Amino acid sequence: MPTIQGKIVKAFEPRSGQNDRGKWMAQDFLLESYDQPYPRKCLFSVWGEDRLIQFNIKEGDDVAVDIDLDARERNGRYYNSVRAWRVVRITPPQMEQMPPAGQPLPPPQASPAAPIGEAAGTDAPSIGPLPPPGDPLGGDATEDLPF
């Protein structure tokens, strides 16, 4: 199933109880993905005291979470469940810093490319002289387009 990477922004209180199969324990976590500029959030659950101890998830952790998606029906309505079956700590990706809202974007970086027809180390053909300003097609300004 899918893997989601991001930062744990909220660790909810653990829940526990007793049912006909014995004791159970679960905890929910809210993960914010690294998607830029619009990060997404995903609420997932970890079931089982042994997994909660093994994963040891804390708020602020950067993790990759392998999840299982499932839907259950109850009284004619369906409910999704997102359960983690593996959690791995990761190093967050280095993201390009976006300027704060309302600030202009920085100008694009100019690449030090050779002018057209003067490629370094090649015998590239020249495209010839450019047409004069005001004559974009290089022809008679009174001519109409062919269509």
C-alpha angles and dihedrals in degrees: 000000000000128000119216123196124200149095125300104240098174135020111196125211115279118253126211139174149146128263136164090284095052137258121348136188132191139169132193126220132191114220125192113207125227092241109137136241091003111036117198129219127223127189111209135173133223114207124201132042091242092057092045089055093043095049095040092191117192133181110272095029117137106223146166109222124198108207141189117216120208139160126215129196122225124169092343095310128104125223127193123225125197112196126182116223097173132024123187126183113235140181110255115247117255102251125197109255111245117210115250117273112283094026118115118249116254116258115267117265113259113231117223093235123158117252116267111281093020101080112166114261096356135099095233114170119248118242092221130235120336118244116258118267113276092031102079096169097045092236138098110309090220094061118104124223114273094248 
